[in-house]
Amino acid sequence: MKHISIILFVFLLFAIQKVNAQAHPLLQDFSGYQQGTTIFLRFTFKSGSLCDGIRIDRSDDGVVFNQIGDIPGICGRPDVPFTYTYTDSFPNKNAMNFYRLELGNYGFTSSLGVEYLTVGDEGFVVLSYPGNAELLIANPPARNAEVFIFDAQGRFFRSFNVNERRFSLLSGREGRGVYFFRIVYENNAEVSGKFLVY
């Protein structure tokens, strides 16, 4: 039986998945996703779309961007669609990373938000939002489990069954404060920790 505890306060709104930005007129697509400890970006130029250099920018808030990379020279191809990739090896951890491209003198793409989560040695991360919290378990020890929630004084609050890697810990009716969770899987493995609702 493994006992694990951690608190991470992360303000996130998106699930781990491939996300797409609204395409720039020169692009067929602009997408990204977390790949291990990096964020992988992919962008494809439409056939006949050319520009002079690509700049890759990243932002913490989607407003203020800083350059993190570039691809010099003529981009795109006159005869066929052409795809470029870029790997951000140092994304902001347990946060939303926003990316945009500057396509030569054709301006910027819309921003693309990609969530980057690290679960560390504990194997899970708690995502706290105003009024609620979610739990993401990287590798659940079994499929089905029962979740028990306790208040800060250790009094039983509620329980429910899960069979997913990511789920909400509260129903949205609870108040602010510190809560504890205990997850008992069908193979008797346990995961436990605490979280804050603000």
SELO-643586 format. One record per residue (C-alpha): residue number from 0; residue in three letters; chain; x, y, z. Coordinates in pm, 1 decimal, decimal comma. Layout:
% SELO-643586
i | aa | ch | px | py | pz
NUM | Ala | A | X | Y | Z .
...
% end
This chain:
% SELO-643586
i | aa | ch | px | py | pz
0 | Met | A | 0,0 | 0,0 | 0,0 .
1 | Lys | A | 152,5 | 328,0 | -106,8 .
2 | His | A | 70,9 | 652,2 | 70,3 .
3 | Ile | A | 127,1 | 962,9 | -136,1 .
4 | Ser | A | 63,3 | 1327,8 | -54,1 .
5 | Ile | A | 114,7 | 1651,5 | -241,5 .
6 | Ile | A | -40,2 | 1995,8 | -284,0 .
7 | Leu | A | -10,5 | 2182,4 | -610,2 .
8 | Phe | A | -201,5 | 2500,8 | -671,3 .
9 | Val | A | -241,1 | 2540,4 | -1045,5 .
10 | Phe | A | -480,3 | 2767,2 | -1227,8 .
11 | Leu | A | -568,5 | 2565,7 | -1536,8 .
12 | Leu | A | -870,3 | 2533,8 | -1758,5 .
13 | Phe | A | -768,3 | 2283,5 | -2027,8 .
14 | Ala | A | -725,3 | 1905,9 | -2036,1 .
15 | Ile | A | -413,3 | 1727,3 | -2152,1 .
16 | Gln | A | -467,4 | 1679,4 | -2520,6 .
17 | Lys | A | -366,1 | 1806,0 | -2857,7 .
18 | Val | A | -493,7 | 2158,4 | -2908,2 .
19 | Asn | A | -523,8 | 2370,3 | -3221,4 .
20 | Ala | A | -510,0 | 2744,6 | -3274,1 .
21 | Gln | A | -720,0 | 2928,9 | -3527,1 .
22 | Ala | A | -515,3 | 2898,1 | -3844,8 .
23 | His | A | -327,9 | 3191,2 | -3997,9 .
24 | Pro | A | -412,9 | 3250,0 | -4368,4 .
25 | Leu | A | -77,0 | 3093,4 | -4463,1 .
26 | Leu | A | -124,5 | 2786,2 | -4242,9 .
27 | Gln | A | -331,7 | 2469,2 | -4270,0 .
28 | Asp | A | -289,5 | 2402,1 | -3898,5 .
29 | Phe | A | -103,3 | 2508,5 | -3584,5 .
30 | Ser | A | -122,0 | 2256,1 | -3301,2 .
31 | Gly | A | 64,9 | 2137,6 | -2995,3 .
32 | Tyr | A | 65,1 | 1888,1 | -2710,7 .
33 | Gln | A | 274,0 | 1771,7 | -2417,5 .
34 | Gln | A | 517,0 | 1497,1 | -2514,9 .
35 | Gly | A | 698,3 | 1363,0 | -2209,6 .
36 | Thr | A | 889,1 | 1652,5 | -2054,2 .
37 | Thr | A | 850,3 | 1883,0 | -2356,2 .
38 | Ile | A | 580,4 | 2057,1 | -2556,5 .
39 | Phe | A | 571,9 | 1961,5 | -2922,7 .
40 | Leu | A | 444,8 | 2221,0 | -3172,9 .
41 | Arg | A | 348,2 | 2144,4 | -3532,2 .
42 | Phe | A | 250,9 | 2390,0 | -3805,2 .
43 | Thr | A | 181,0 | 2324,0 | -4172,5 .
44 | Phe | A | 198,8 | 2584,3 | -4448,3 .
45 | Lys | A | -58,5 | 2565,1 | -4725,6 .
46 | Ser | A | 70,1 | 2486,6 | -5074,4 .
47 | Gly | A | 199,6 | 2806,4 | -5234,1 .
48 | Ser | A | 234,5 | 2989,5 | -4901,9 .
49 | Leu | A | 579,4 | 3133,2 | -4842,0 .
50 | Cys | A | 731,2 | 3366,4 | -4583,8 .
51 | Asp | A | 1076,6 | 3483,1 | -4479,8 .
52 | Gly | A | 1156,1 | 3320,3 | -4145,9 .
53 | Ile | A | 946,8 | 3193,7 | -3855,2 .
54 | Arg | A | 975,9 | 3319,6 | -3498,9 .
55 | Ile | A | 835,0 | 3110,1 | -3212,3 .
56 | Asp | A | 713,2 | 3302,2 | -2905,7 .
57 | Arg | A | 587,7 | 3177,4 | -2566,4 .
58 | Ser | A | 385,0 | 3350,3 | -2295,2 .
59 | Asp | A | 275,7 | 3274,1 | -1939,1 .
60 | Asp | A | -45,5 | 3472,1 | -1968,9 .
61 | Gly | A | -127,4 | 3488,5 | -2340,8 .
62 | Val | A | -55,3 | 3862,7 | -2344,1 .
63 | Val | A | 319,9 | 3923,1 | -2303,8 .
64 | Phe | A | 525,0 | 3696,7 | -2535,2 .
65 | Asn | A | 899,0 | 3628,9 | -2550,6 .
66 | Gln | A | 1088,7 | 3466,0 | -2834,1 .
67 | Ile | A | 1205,1 | 3109,8 | -2760,4 .
68 | Gly | A | 1312,9 | 2998,2 | -3107,7 .
69 | Asp | A | 1328,5 | 3070,1 | -3477,2 .
70 | Ile | A | 1349,5 | 2897,0 | -3813,0 .
71 | Pro | A | 1545,4 | 3120,8 | -4053,2 .
72 | Gly | A | 1512,1 | 3136,9 | -4429,9 .
73 | Ile | A | 1224,5 | 3090,6 | -4670,0 .
74 | Cys | A | 940,0 | 2892,6 | -4511,8 .
75 | Gly | A | 676,3 | 2691,0 | -4691,3 .
76 | Arg | A | 685,2 | 2544,2 | -5041,9 .
77 | Pro | A | 537,0 | 2672,7 | -5368,1 .
78 | Asp | A | 415,5 | 2328,0 | -5484,0 .
79 | Val | A | 299,4 | 2127,9 | -5178,6 .
80 | Pro | A | 198,3 | 2182,8 | -4814,6 .
81 | Phe | A | 502,6 | 2179,8 | -4587,1 .
82 | Thr | A | 514,1 | 2095,5 | -4214,0 .
83 | Tyr | A | 751,8 | 2229,6 | -3950,7 .
84 | Thr | A | 789,4 | 2116,6 | -3590,7 .
85 | Tyr | A | 938,3 | 2281,4 | -3286,3 .
86 | Thr | A | 1004,8 | 2132,5 | -2941,3 .
87 | Asp | A | 991,8 | 2353,3 | -2632,8 .
88 | Ser | A | 1228,6 | 2173,4 | -2395,4 .
89 | Phe | A | 1171,0 | 2413,0 | -2105,6 .
90 | Pro | A | 795,5 | 2481,5 | -2079,5 .
91 | Asn | A | 650,4 | 2642,0 | -1768,0 .
92 | Lys | A | 564,0 | 2355,1 | -1535,0 .
93 | Asn | A | 212,2 | 2288,2 | -1410,5 .
94 | Ala | A | 81,4 | 2579,6 | -1610,1 .
95 | Met | A | -68,3 | 2681,1 | -1940,4 .
96 | Asn | A | 194,7 | 2775,7 | -2198,2 .
97 | Phe | A | 79,5 | 3006,3 | -2478,7 .
98 | Tyr | A | 254,5 | 3001,0 | -2816,8 .
99 | Arg | A | 234,1 | 3212,8 | -3129,3 .
100 | Leu | A | 429,7 | 3228,4 | -3453,4 .
101 | Glu | A | 547,2 | 3533,8 | -3641,0 .
102 | Leu | A | 549,7 | 3443,1 | -4010,0 .
103 | Gly | A | 797,7 | 3685,9 | -4163,1 .
104 | Asn | A | 622,1 | 4006,3 | -4265,4 .
105 | Tyr | A | 278,4 | 3833,0 | -4261,9 .
106 | Gly | A | 228,8 | 3895,8 | -3890,7 .
107 | Phe | A | 139,2 | 3671,8 | -3598,9 .
108 | Thr | A | -80,0 | 3365,9 | -3567,3 .
109 | Ser | A | -342,3 | 3356,2 | -3294,3 .
110 | Ser | A | -211,4 | 3216,9 | -2966,2 .
111 | Leu | A | -217,1 | 2845,5 | -2888,8 .
112 | Gly | A | -253,5 | 2734,0 | -2525,7 .
113 | Val | A | -93,2 | 2403,0 | -2426,8 .
114 | Glu | A | -113,3 | 2274,1 | -2070,1 .
115 | Tyr | A | 206,7 | 2122,9 | -1927,1 .
116 | Leu | A | 172,4 | 1903,5 | -1618,7 .
117 | Thr | A | 440,4 | 1727,5 | -1417,7 .
118 | Val | A | 322,8 | 1463,3 | -1177,0 .
119 | Gly | A | 665,7 | 1400,5 | -1024,1 .
120 | Asp | A | 748,3 | 1099,6 | -810,0 .
121 | Glu | A | 404,8 | 1102,5 | -648,0 .
122 | Gly | A | 235,9 | 1014,8 | -976,0 .
123 | Phe | A | -43,7 | 1270,4 | -950,0 .
124 | Val | A | -116,1 | 1641,1 | -953,5 .
125 | Val | A | -398,0 | 1837,5 | -791,5 .
126 | Leu | A | -535,4 | 2122,7 | -1000,9 .
127 | Ser | A | -708,8 | 2381,0 | -782,0 .
128 | Tyr | A | -964,8 | 2623,1 | -924,3 .
129 | Pro | A | -1194,6 | 2874,8 | -758,5 .
130 | Gly | A | -1457,7 | 2658,3 | -592,3 .
131 | Asn | A | -1326,0 | 2320,1 | -707,2 .
132 | Ala | A | -1026,6 | 2092,1 | -764,3 .
133 | Glu | A | -935,8 | 1815,9 | -1008,1 .
134 | Leu | A | -699,1 | 1525,2 | -966,8 .
135 | Leu | A | -488,3 | 1382,6 | -1248,5 .
136 | Ile | A | -320,0 | 1046,5 | -1186,6 .
137 | Ala | A | -56,0 | 964,3 | -1446,4 .
138 | Asn | A | -66,0 | 585,0 | -1404,8 .
139 | Pro | A | -353,9 | 463,2 | -1186,8 .
140 | Pro | A | -267,4 | 139,2 | -1004,1 .
141 | Ala | A | -599,0 | -10,6 | -1121,5 .
142 | Arg | A | -899,9 | 96,2 | -1326,7 .
143 | Asn | A | -1184,2 | 125,7 | -1073,5 .
144 | Ala | A | -1158,1 | 307,4 | -743,2 .
145 | Glu | A | -1358,8 | 464,9 | -465,0 .
146 | Val | A | -1269,0 | 820,9 | -364,3 .
147 | Phe | A | -1323,4 | 942,6 | -7,7 .
148 | Ile | A | -1315,7 | 1314,8 | 74,8 .
149 | Phe | A | -1260,0 | 1445,3 | 428,4 .
150 | Asp | A | -1266,5 | 1799,4 | 565,4 .
151 | Ala | A | -972,7 | 1969,0 | 740,9 .
152 | Gln | A | -1075,2 | 1814,7 | 1075,1 .
153 | Gly | A | -1070,3 | 1464,0 | 925,4 .
154 | Arg | A | -1449,8 | 1424,9 | 917,8 .
155 | Phe | A | -1590,8 | 1220,7 | 629,6 .
156 | Phe | A | -1743,7 | 1450,8 | 370,2 .
157 | Arg | A | -1843,2 | 1240,5 | 68,7 .
158 | Ser | A | -1742,0 | 943,8 | -149,0 .
159 | Phe | A | -1782,6 | 846,4 | -512,9 .
160 | Asn | A | -1655,7 | 590,0 | -765,1 .
161 | Val | A | -1416,0 | 666,1 | -1053,0 .
162 | Asn | A | -1256,6 | 478,3 | -1341,0 .
163 | Glu | A | -1069,0 | 765,0 | -1508,5 .
164 | Arg | A | -725,1 | 925,0 | -1482,3 .
165 | Arg | A | -865,3 | 1276,6 | -1435,1 .
166 | Phe | A | -1170,2 | 1370,0 | -1229,4 .
167 | Ser | A | -1321,4 | 1641,6 | -1014,0 .
168 | Leu | A | -1268,7 | 1598,8 | -639,6 .
169 | Leu | A | -1564,7 | 1809,8 | -530,2 .
170 | Ser | A | -1917,7 | 1854,5 | -655,2 .
171 | Gly | A | -1903,5 | 2236,3 | -655,0 .
172 | Arg | A | -2127,8 | 2283,1 | -347,9 .
173 | Glu | A | -1847,8 | 2268,5 | -92,7 .
174 | Gly | A | -1692,8 | 2572,1 | 71,2 .
175 | Arg | A | -1340,0 | 2701,6 | 72,7 .
176 | Gly | A | -1074,5 | 2528,4 | 276,9 .
177 | Val | A | -835,0 | 2236,9 | 298,7 .
178 | Tyr | A | -964,2 | 1889,8 | 218,5 .
179 | Phe | A | -809,5 | 1543,9 | 225,2 .
180 | Phe | A | -867,1 | 1264,5 | -24,3 .
181 | Arg | A | -811,9 | 891,1 | -9,3 .
182 | Ile | A | -848,8 | 674,0 | -318,8 .
183 | Val | A | -883,8 | 298,4 | -274,9 .
184 | Tyr | A | -842,8 | 99,5 | -595,7 .
185 | Glu | A | -996,7 | -238,1 | -673,9 .
186 | Asn | A | -656,1 | -404,2 | -618,8 .
187 | Asn | A | -635,6 | -240,5 | -269,5 .
188 | Ala | A | -367,5 | 9,6 | -374,5 .
189 | Glu | A | -420,7 | 352,8 | -218,8 .
190 | Val | A | -339,4 | 711,3 | -308,4 .
191 | Ser | A | -397,2 | 996,9 | -67,2 .
192 | Gly | A | -321,8 | 1363,4 | -26,4 .
193 | Lys | A | -473,4 | 1702,5 | 41,8 .
194 | Phe | A | -591,5 | 1996,6 | -161,2 .
195 | Leu | A | -712,7 | 2351,6 | -119,9 .
196 | Val | A | -1035,9 | 2501,2 | -246,9 .
197 | Tyr | A | -1024,2 | 2881,0 | -263,8 .
% end
